[in-house]
Amino acid sequence: MPLEAALLDILACPACHAPLDDRTGAETPELICTGESCGLAYPVRDDIPVLLVDEARRPA
């Protein structure tokens, strides 16, 4: 289930404060940082974004 647009409008990457891109329709749902220098991928578990830098992964 995709996140609500209003929620995405206020969420930002905790590492660099860039907007997040919703990839919840993918096999592993996550929010991707749109910052060029960051790019962290934050997991979405049970429709709840986990915005912890320690839980994020660096895309390959």
Buried (B, 14 or more C-beta within 10 A) or exposed (E): EEBEEEEBEEBBBBBBEBBBEBBBEEEEBBBBBBBEEBBBBBBBEEEEBBBEEEEBEEEE
